[in-house]
Amino acid sequence: MKKIYNLLCWGALLLLASCEEEGTEVIELGTKDPVVAITDISPSYGYVGDEFDVIGENFAGAVDFVKVRIGENMAKVLTCTDERITVQIPEDATTGKISVEFFDEKLKTDLMLRVLGQPSVETVSREWGFIGDQITFTGTELGTKAEDIKMVFGDAKVNAPVTEWSETSFTVQVPIGATSGKISLMVYTKQVNTPVDEFIIRKHAGLTELSPVAAYKGEEVTIKGKNFGTTTEGVKVLVGGVEAEVISCSEEEIKIRIPVGETLEEGKEVAVKVTTPYEEVDGELNFTVKATPTIDTEAGISPSEGFIGTIVTINGGNMPETAERLVVKFGEVSATIIDYQYKAEAGTATFTIKVPNGLSDGNVQMTLSIGELQFYEETFKVNPSPVMNSVTETVVLVGENVTIKGEHFGTDKAAVTAYLNETEVEITSIKDNEIAIKVPDNFGTTKNVQISLQYADIPTVEGQTVNVMGASGDVTKVVLENCQKPFTYKGEKNGVWAYPDGWLVNRDFYALIYDGRDEDGRISFLSSTYDRVNTDVLKNDKMYQVVTLPKGKYKFVLSIPECNFGKAAAFEVLFGVTRGQATLPDLVGSVEDWRPTDETNFIDNNGQKSYILISDTKVKYESGKEPEKLELEVEMGKSETVTIGFVAYVEKAAVKNGANADVSNISVERQ
């Protein structure tokens, strides 16, 4: 039967055929490469000319694409099915490991075929060695005398001396000049395989220094030197006779952790000794185990209870010179070390920490540690603290209230002072979970105003901000983000184009351009072949921001340096304000005659809906010319969430024709 395998690799169709009996079977292997596996050989021995089978999975039945080797000897493939390859032992073969080449993939195995009647090597005492080491090889029919053995390590120019020999084993000495690589073995005149893919010539390790030369128990220390190897397996380090944890190992560095146990003597110099997987390293390095830090349980920590944010002072002996490696925790939460004062002559330190956020009220275990060495543990009581969780208003007018939600505020106005940035403000009401404060009438338009509450015996409560809008004038910075030069973008530029930062979109499209006209960028709604961006169409693509507008009258002013129709198939760009979130409607129309599909969410000011059609104003770009100004006036009857932004429908008509509407500035004025 004839089998045809359709193997789809990297988008290409590969047809594999192997001939068996009559008929044709088509097998679709799909778009993923099958996993080839070799599980056994049968039989595992034979004479030259004998046949044996390589057994496995997913061989694909393709004789022409499969190669089988016995060690370095290429065998003849006779037949191949999906699960079995039949091969013939070649005349030059000796005992060796089986490997299969399947297309460009080489699969090595530890399955060994014993070739009878030929010299063979089946085991090696080890696969690495130093110059001068004795390496033993065992097998069968290994000549009639020692002189029959000719062995070369890697690129060595001389044969390795044979120090012991029998018909079933021999020992050689690794000669000067031996290099890592394959082993070449001749037995009399026969080239013989060995089971070693690469024999590694090692150089003797050496110790140079420790870093640091003194440390606490549980800390990491680096041993520097050479020829350590690249695995932690088999590496052993003794510090003062106590085995240390080996963290990592490279040829030039071993990282260890100093043992924490009591058996390692503190405050004295001890020896560090190293054993690699290959040898016990000559020599030793001197290391000093620092005395464990101590904290007086009576007077060393003050206070022993407090609020979130309370400053705690700690005094200790045998302390480190800096706080870099010192860790203070309340339960599992780390505290920040604020100030660290070390006295070298006494080895003492005084430092302060702040009780961290994220702790529950009640008792918690306070611990101090350096590395894996924990040297203090006692109970600290956390009292319930005032906490600001949120602010109801995101934008607030001067003269109006800011509502702060939280916990444990208390109910006494006299017990707390409120601030907006550095300005003390009036508390108009207070409950245990809510405080209302009034923005002063003379507080100007300010973005991200810091709110803070100060109590007599509690650290300042902060963490919330609010945007304050002045009674009149320019309020752009608390209404819109990234609407004026220099414009900012997210991600990477694509040529002169970029995605605008701070704006939401209904799909990703490039709307910022940085070209010779504007190095600081400008908003551009374009559909053409310019720099291969938005080349097909902007079809009701939207770019907007969702904000809160307090009650009042607003004037939006857009600077338009260019609004070019060209020969576009369709062209309209709308700027507007709608109630709610992401509520800008689609546009409907043709060529230059467009309108919103639904005007329901626009704000109605005496019959005038809150939008303008930018592309109804044609502006030709001229260098040095001031941009055209388009204005939109909106009156809010109450504070509401609104969507402010653009809807663009721009479709090019020909390969080199399109249209664009550019906006270089948006300002918002409160009237």
NORWO-V452578 format. One record per residue. N is the residue number from 1. RES is the residue in three letters. SS is DSSP state (H for helix, E for strand, C for the rest). OMEGA is omega as a letter, one per 40 degrees, with the letter a starting at -180 (NA if undefined). BURIAL is I if it has 16 or more other C-alpha atoms within 10 Angstrom, else O. Layout:
[[N/RES/SS/OMEGA/BURIAL] [N/RES/SS/OMEGA/BURIAL]]
This chain:
[[1/MET/C/i/O] [2/LYS/E/i/O] [3/LYS/E/i/I] [4/ILE/E/a/I] [5/TYR/E/i/I] [6/ASN/E/a/I] [7/LEU/E/a/I] [8/LEU/E/a/I] [9/CYS/E/i/O] [10/TRP/C/i/O] [11/GLY/C/a/O] [12/ALA/E/i/O] [13/LEU/E/a/O] [14/LEU/E/a/O] [15/LEU/E/i/O] [16/LEU/E/a/I] [17/ALA/E/i/I] [18/SER/E/a/I] [19/CYS/E/i/I] [20/GLU/C/i/O] [21/GLU/C/a/O] [22/GLU/C/i/O] [23/GLY/C/a/O] [24/THR/E/i/O] [25/GLU/E/i/O] [26/VAL/E/a/O] [27/ILE/E/i/O] [28/GLU/E/i/O] [29/LEU/C/i/O] [30/GLY/C/a/O] [31/THR/C/i/O] [32/LYS/C/i/O] [33/ASP/C/i/O] [34/PRO/C/i/O] [35/VAL/C/i/O] [36/VAL/C/a/I] [37/ALA/E/i/O] [38/ILE/E/a/I] [39/THR/E/a/O] [40/ASP/E/i/I] [41/ILE/E/a/I] [42/SER/E/e/O] [43/PRO/C/a/O] [44/SER/C/i/O] [45/TYR/E/i/I] [46/GLY/E/i/I] [47/TYR/C/i/I] [48/VAL/C/a/I] [49/GLY/C/i/O] [50/ASP/C/i/O] [51/GLU/E/i/I] [52/PHE/E/a/I] [53/ASP/E/i/I] [54/VAL/E/a/I] [55/ILE/E/i/I] [56/GLY/E/a/I] [57/GLU/E/i/I] [58/ASN/C/i/I] [59/PHE/C/i/I] [60/ALA/C/i/I] [61/GLY/C/a/I] [62/ALA/C/a/I] [63/VAL/H/a/I] [64/ASP/H/a/O] [65/PHE/H/a/I] [66/VAL/E/i/I] [67/LYS/E/i/I] [68/VAL/E/i/I] [69/ARG/E/i/I] [70/ILE/E/a/I] [71/GLY/C/i/I] [72/GLU/C/a/I] [73/ASN/E/i/I] [74/MET/E/i/I] [75/ALA/E/i/I] [76/LYS/E/i/I] [77/VAL/E/a/I] [78/LEU/E/i/O] [79/THR/E/i/I] [80/CYS/E/i/I] [81/THR/C/a/I] [82/ASP/C/a/O] [83/GLU/C/a/I] [84/ARG/E/i/I] [85/ILE/E/i/I] [86/THR/E/a/I] [87/VAL/E/i/I] [88/GLN/E/a/I] [89/ILE/C/a/I] [90/PRO/C/a/I] [91/GLU/C/a/O] [92/ASP/C/a/O] [93/ALA/C/i/I] [94/THR/C/a/I] [95/THR/C/a/I] [96/GLY/E/i/I] [97/LYS/E/a/I] [98/ILE/E/i/I] [99/SER/E/a/I] [100/VAL/E/i/I] [101/GLU/E/a/O] [102/PHE/E/a/I] [103/PHE/C/a/O] [104/ASP/C/a/O] [105/GLU/E/i/O] [106/LYS/E/a/O] [107/LEU/E/i/O] [108/LYS/E/i/O] [109/THR/E/i/O] [110/ASP/E/i/O] [111/LEU/E/a/I] [112/MET/E/i/I] [113/LEU/E/i/I] [114/ARG/E/i/I] [115/VAL/E/a/I] [116/LEU/C/i/I] [117/GLY/C/i/O] [118/GLN/C/i/I] [119/PRO/C/a/I] [120/SER/E/i/I] [121/VAL/E/a/I] [122/GLU/E/i/I] [123/THR/E/i/O] [124/VAL/E/a/I] [125/SER/C/i/O] [126/ARG/C/a/O] [127/GLU/C/i/O] [128/TRP/E/i/I] [129/GLY/E/i/I] [130/PHE/C/i/I] [131/ILE/C/a/I] [132/GLY/C/i/O] [133/ASP/C/i/O] [134/GLN/E/a/I] [135/ILE/E/a/I] [136/THR/E/i/I] [137/PHE/E/i/I] [138/THR/E/i/I] [139/GLY/E/i/I] [140/THR/E/i/I] [141/GLU/C/a/I] [142/LEU/C/i/I] [143/GLY/C/a/I] [144/THR/C/i/O] [145/LYS/C/a/O] [146/ALA/H/a/I] [147/GLU/H/i/O] [148/ASP/H/a/I] [149/ILE/E/i/I] [150/LYS/E/a/I] [151/MET/E/i/I] [152/VAL/E/i/I] [153/PHE/E/i/I] [154/GLY/C/a/I] [155/ASP/C/a/O] [156/ALA/C/a/I] [157/LYS/C/a/O] [158/VAL/C/i/O] [159/ASN/C/i/I] [160/ALA/C/i/I] [161/PRO/E/i/I] [162/VAL/E/a/I] [163/THR/E/i/O] [164/GLU/E/a/O] [165/TRP/E/i/I] [166/SER/E/a/I] [167/GLU/C/a/O] [168/THR/C/i/I] [169/SER/E/i/I] [170/PHE/E/i/I] [171/THR/E/i/I] [172/VAL/E/i/I] [173/GLN/E/i/I] [174/VAL/C/a/I] [175/PRO/C/i/I] [176/ILE/C/a/O] [177/GLY/C/i/O] [178/ALA/C/i/I] [179/THR/C/i/I] [180/SER/C/i/I] [181/GLY/E/a/I] [182/LYS/C/i/I] [183/ILE/E/i/I] [184/SER/E/a/I] [185/LEU/E/i/I] [186/MET/E/i/I] [187/VAL/E/a/I] [188/TYR/C/i/I] [189/THR/C/a/O] [190/LYS/E/i/I] [191/GLN/E/a/I] [192/VAL/E/i/I] [193/ASN/C/i/I] [194/THR/C/a/I] [195/PRO/C/a/I] [196/VAL/C/i/I] [197/ASP/C/i/O] [198/GLU/C/i/O] [199/PHE/E/a/I] [200/ILE/E/i/I] [201/ILE/E/a/I] [202/ARG/C/i/I] [203/LYS/C/a/O] [204/HIS/C/i/I] [205/ALA/C/i/I] [206/GLY/E/i/I] [207/LEU/E/i/I] [208/THR/E/a/O] [209/GLU/E/i/I] [210/LEU/E/i/I] [211/SER/E/e/O] [212/PRO/C/a/O] [213/VAL/C/i/O] [214/ALA/E/a/I] [215/ALA/E/i/I] [216/TYR/C/i/I] [217/LYS/C/i/I] [218/GLY/C/a/I] [219/GLU/C/i/I] [220/GLU/E/i/I] [221/VAL/E/a/I] [222/THR/E/i/I] [223/ILE/E/a/I] [224/LYS/E/a/I] [225/GLY/E/a/I] [226/LYS/E/i/I] [227/ASN/C/i/I] [228/PHE/C/a/I] [229/GLY/C/a/I] [230/THR/C/i/I] [231/THR/C/i/O] [232/THR/C/a/I] [233/GLU/C/a/O] [234/GLY/C/i/O] [235/VAL/C/a/I] [236/LYS/E/i/I] [237/VAL/E/i/I] [238/LEU/E/i/I] [239/VAL/E/a/I] [240/GLY/C/i/I] [241/GLY/C/a/O] [242/VAL/E/a/I] [243/GLU/E/a/I] [244/ALA/C/i/I] [245/GLU/E/i/I] [246/VAL/E/a/I] [247/ILE/E/a/O] [248/SER/E/a/O] [249/CYS/E/i/I] [250/SER/C/a/I] [251/GLU/C/a/O] [252/GLU/C/a/I] [253/GLU/E/i/I] [254/ILE/E/i/I] [255/LYS/E/a/I] [256/ILE/E/i/I] [257/ARG/E/a/I] [258/ILE/C/a/I] [259/PRO/C/a/I] [260/VAL/C/a/I] [261/GLY/C/a/O] [262/GLU/C/a/O] [263/THR/C/i/O] [264/LEU/C/a/I] [265/GLU/C/a/I] [266/GLU/C/i/I] [267/GLY/C/i/O] [268/LYS/C/a/O] [269/GLU/E/i/I] [270/VAL/E/a/I] [271/ALA/E/i/O] [272/VAL/E/a/I] [273/LYS/E/a/I] [274/VAL/E/i/I] [275/THR/E/i/I] [276/THR/C/i/I] [277/PRO/C/a/O] [278/TYR/C/a/I] [279/GLU/C/i/O] [280/GLU/E/a/O] [281/VAL/C/i/I] [282/ASP/C/i/O] [283/GLY/C/i/O] [284/GLU/C/i/I] [285/LEU/E/a/I] [286/ASN/E/a/O] [287/PHE/E/i/I] [288/THR/E/i/I] [289/VAL/E/a/I] [290/LYS/C/i/I] [291/ALA/C/a/I] [292/THR/C/i/I] [293/PRO/C/i/I] [294/THR/E/i/I] [295/ILE/E/i/I] [296/ASP/C/a/O] [297/THR/C/a/O] [298/GLU/C/a/O] [299/ALA/C/a/O] [300/GLY/C/a/I] [301/ILE/E/a/I] [302/SER/E/e/O] [303/PRO/C/i/O] [304/SER/C/i/I] [305/GLU/E/a/I] [306/GLY/E/a/I] [307/PHE/C/i/I] [308/ILE/C/a/I] [309/GLY/C/i/I] [310/THR/C/i/I] [311/ILE/E/i/I] [312/VAL/E/i/I] [313/THR/E/a/I] [314/ILE/E/i/I] [315/ASN/E/a/I] [316/GLY/E/i/I] [317/GLY/E/a/I] [318/ASN/C/a/I] [319/MET/C/i/I] [320/PRO/C/a/I] [321/GLU/C/i/O] [322/THR/C/a/O] [323/ALA/C/a/I] [324/GLU/C/a/O] [325/ARG/C/a/O] [326/LEU/E/a/O] [327/VAL/E/i/I] [328/VAL/E/a/I] [329/LYS/E/i/I] [330/PHE/E/a/I] [331/GLY/C/i/O] [332/GLU/C/a/O] [333/VAL/E/a/O] [334/SER/E/i/I] [335/ALA/C/i/I] [336/THR/E/i/O] [337/ILE/E/a/I] [338/ILE/E/a/O] [339/ASP/E/a/O] [340/TYR/E/a/O] [341/GLN/E/a/O] [342/TYR/E/i/I] [343/LYS/E/a/O] [344/ALA/C/a/O] [345/GLU/C/a/O] [346/ALA/C/a/O] [347/GLY/C/a/O] [348/THR/E/i/I] [349/ALA/E/i/I] [350/THR/E/a/I] [351/PHE/E/a/I] [352/THR/E/i/I] [353/ILE/E/i/I] [354/LYS/E/i/I] [355/VAL/C/a/I] [356/PRO/C/i/I] [357/ASN/C/i/O] [358/GLY/C/i/O] [359/LEU/C/i/I] [360/SER/C/i/O] [361/ASP/C/i/O] [362/GLY/E/a/O] [363/ASN/E/i/I] [364/VAL/E/i/I] [365/GLN/E/i/O] [366/MET/E/a/I] [367/THR/E/i/I] [368/LEU/E/a/I] [369/SER/E/i/I] [370/ILE/E/a/I] [371/GLY/C/i/O] [372/GLU/C/a/O] [373/LEU/E/i/I] [374/GLN/E/a/I] [375/PHE/E/i/O] [376/TYR/E/i/I] [377/GLU/E/i/O] [378/GLU/E/a/O] [379/THR/E/i/O] [380/PHE/E/a/I] [381/LYS/E/i/I] [382/VAL/E/i/I] [383/ASN/C/i/I] [384/PRO/C/a/O] [385/SER/C/i/I] [386/PRO/C/a/I] [387/VAL/E/i/I] [388/MET/E/a/I] [389/ASN/E/a/O] [390/SER/E/i/O] [391/VAL/E/a/I] [392/THR/C/a/O] [393/GLU/C/i/I] [394/THR/C/i/I] [395/VAL/E/a/I] [396/VAL/E/i/I] [397/LEU/E/i/I] [398/VAL/C/a/I] [399/GLY/C/a/I] [400/GLU/C/a/O] [401/ASN/E/i/I] [402/VAL/E/a/I] [403/THR/E/a/I] [404/ILE/E/i/I] [405/LYS/E/i/I] [406/GLY/E/a/I] [407/GLU/E/i/I] [408/HIS/C/i/O] [409/PHE/C/a/I] [410/GLY/C/a/O] [411/THR/C/a/O] [412/ASP/C/i/O] [413/LYS/H/a/I] [414/ALA/H/a/O] [415/ALA/H/a/O] [416/VAL/E/i/I] [417/THR/E/a/I] [418/ALA/E/a/I] [419/TYR/E/i/I] [420/LEU/E/a/I] [421/ASN/C/a/O] [422/GLU/C/a/O] [423/THR/E/i/O] [424/GLU/E/a/O] [425/VAL/E/a/O] [426/GLU/E/i/I] [427/ILE/E/a/I] [428/THR/E/i/O] [429/SER/E/i/O] [430/ILE/E/i/I] [431/LYS/E/a/I] [432/ASP/C/a/O] [433/ASN/C/a/I] [434/GLU/E/i/I] [435/ILE/E/i/I] [436/ALA/E/i/I] [437/ILE/E/a/I] [438/LYS/E/i/I] [439/VAL/C/a/I] [440/PRO/C/a/I] [441/ASP/C/a/O] [442/ASN/C/i/O] [443/PHE/C/a/I] [444/GLY/C/i/I] [445/THR/C/a/I] [446/THR/E/i/O] [447/LYS/E/i/I] [448/ASN/E/i/I] [449/VAL/E/a/I] [450/GLN/E/i/O] [451/ILE/E/i/I] [452/SER/E/i/I] [453/LEU/E/a/I] [454/GLN/E/i/I] [455/TYR/E/a/O] [456/ALA/C/a/O] [457/ASP/C/a/O] [458/ILE/C/i/I] [459/PRO/C/a/I] [460/THR/C/i/I] [461/VAL/E/a/I] [462/GLU/E/i/I] [463/GLY/E/i/O] [464/GLN/E/i/O] [465/THR/E/i/I] [466/VAL/E/i/I] [467/ASN/E/a/I] [468/VAL/E/i/I] [469/MET/E/i/I] [470/GLY/C/a/I] [471/ALA/C/i/I] [472/SER/C/i/I] [473/GLY/E/a/O] [474/ASP/E/a/I] [475/VAL/C/a/I] [476/THR/H/a/I] [477/LYS/H/i/I] [478/VAL/H/i/I] [479/VAL/H/a/I] [480/LEU/C/i/I] [481/GLU/C/i/O] [482/ASN/C/a/I] [483/CYS/C/a/I] [484/GLN/C/i/I] [485/LYS/C/e/O] [486/PRO/C/i/O] [487/PHE/C/i/I] [488/THR/C/a/I] [489/TYR/E/i/I] [490/LYS/E/a/O] [491/GLY/E/a/O] [492/GLU/E/i/O] [493/LYS/E/i/O] [494/ASN/E/a/O] [495/GLY/C/i/O] [496/VAL/C/a/I] [497/TRP/E/i/I] [498/ALA/E/i/I] [499/TYR/E/a/I] [500/PRO/E/i/I] [501/ASP/C/i/O] [502/GLY/C/i/O] [503/TRP/C/i/I] [504/LEU/E/i/O] [505/VAL/E/i/I] [506/ASN/C/i/O] [507/ARG/C/a/O] [508/ASP/C/i/O] [509/PHE/C/a/I] [510/TYR/C/a/I] [511/ALA/C/i/I] [512/LEU/E/i/I] [513/ILE/E/i/I] [514/TYR/C/a/I] [515/ASP/C/a/O] [516/GLY/C/i/O] [517/ARG/C/a/O] [518/ASP/C/i/O] [519/GLU/C/i/O] [520/ASP/C/i/I] [521/GLY/C/i/I] [522/ARG/E/i/I] [523/ILE/E/a/I] [524/SER/E/i/I] [525/PHE/E/a/I] [526/LEU/E/i/I] [527/SER/E/i/I] [528/SER/C/i/I] [529/THR/C/a/I] [530/TYR/H/a/O] [531/ASP/H/i/O] [532/ARG/H/a/O] [533/VAL/C/a/I] [534/ASN/C/a/I] [535/THR/C/a/I] [536/ASP/C/a/I] [537/VAL/E/i/I] [538/LEU/E/a/I] [539/LYS/E/a/I] [540/ASN/E/i/I] [541/ASP/E/a/I] [542/LYS/E/i/I] [543/MET/E/a/I] [544/TYR/E/i/I] [545/GLN/E/i/I] [546/VAL/E/a/I] [547/VAL/E/i/I] [548/THR/E/i/I] [549/LEU/E/i/I] [550/PRO/C/i/I] [551/LYS/C/i/O] [552/GLY/E/i/I] [553/LYS/E/a/O] [554/TYR/E/i/I] [555/LYS/E/i/I] [556/PHE/E/i/I] [557/VAL/E/a/I] [558/LEU/E/i/I] [559/SER/E/a/I] [560/ILE/E/i/I] [561/PRO/C/i/I] [562/GLU/E/i/I] [563/CYS/E/a/I] [564/ASN/E/a/I] [565/PHE/C/a/I] [566/GLY/C/i/O] [567/LYS/C/a/I] [568/ALA/C/i/I] [569/ALA/C/i/I] [570/ALA/E/a/I] [571/PHE/E/i/I] [572/GLU/E/i/I] [573/VAL/E/a/I] [574/LEU/E/i/I] [575/PHE/E/a/I] [576/GLY/E/i/I] [577/VAL/E/i/I] [578/THR/E/i/I] [579/ARG/E/i/I] [580/GLY/C/a/I] [581/GLN/C/i/O] [582/ALA/C/a/I] [583/THR/C/i/I] [584/LEU/C/a/I] [585/PRO/C/i/I] [586/ASP/C/i/I] [587/LEU/E/i/I] [588/VAL/E/a/O] [589/GLY/E/i/O] [590/SER/E/i/O] [591/VAL/E/i/O] [592/GLU/C/a/I] [593/ASP/E/a/O] [594/TRP/E/i/I] [595/ARG/E/i/I] [596/PRO/E/i/I] [597/THR/C/a/O] [598/ASP/C/a/O] [599/GLU/C/a/I] [600/THR/C/a/O] [601/ASN/C/i/I] [602/PHE/E/a/I] [603/ILE/C/a/I] [604/ASP/E/i/I] [605/ASN/E/i/O] [606/ASN/C/i/O] [607/GLY/C/i/O] [608/GLN/E/i/O] [609/LYS/E/a/I] [610/SER/C/i/I] [611/TYR/E/i/I] [612/ILE/E/i/I] [613/LEU/E/a/I] [614/ILE/H/a/I] [615/SER/H/i/I] [616/ASP/H/i/I] [617/THR/C/a/I] [618/LYS/C/a/O] [619/VAL/E/i/I] [620/LYS/C/a/O] [621/TYR/C/i/I] [622/GLU/C/a/O] [623/SER/C/i/O] [624/GLY/C/a/O] [625/LYS/C/i/O] [626/GLU/C/i/O] [627/PRO/C/i/I] [628/GLU/E/i/I] [629/LYS/E/i/O] [630/LEU/E/a/O] [631/GLU/E/i/O] [632/LEU/E/i/I] [633/GLU/E/a/I] [634/VAL/E/i/I] [635/GLU/E/i/I] [636/MET/E/i/O] [637/GLY/C/i/O] [638/LYS/C/i/O] [639/SER/C/a/O] [640/GLU/E/i/O] [641/THR/E/a/O] [642/VAL/E/i/I] [643/THR/E/a/I] [644/ILE/E/i/I] [645/GLY/E/a/I] [646/PHE/E/i/I] [647/VAL/E/a/I] [648/ALA/E/i/I] [649/TYR/E/a/I] [650/VAL/E/a/I] [651/GLU/E/a/I] [652/LYS/C/a/I] [653/ALA/C/a/I] [654/ALA/E/a/O] [655/VAL/C/a/O] [656/LYS/C/a/O] [657/ASN/E/i/I] [658/GLY/C/a/I] [659/ALA/E/i/I] [660/ASN/E/i/I] [661/ALA/E/a/I] [662/ASP/E/i/I] [663/VAL/E/a/I] [664/SER/C/a/I] [665/ASN/E/i/I] [666/ILE/E/i/I] [667/SER/E/a/I] [668/VAL/E/a/I] [669/GLU/E/i/I] [670/ARG/E/a/I] [671/GLN/C/NA/O]]
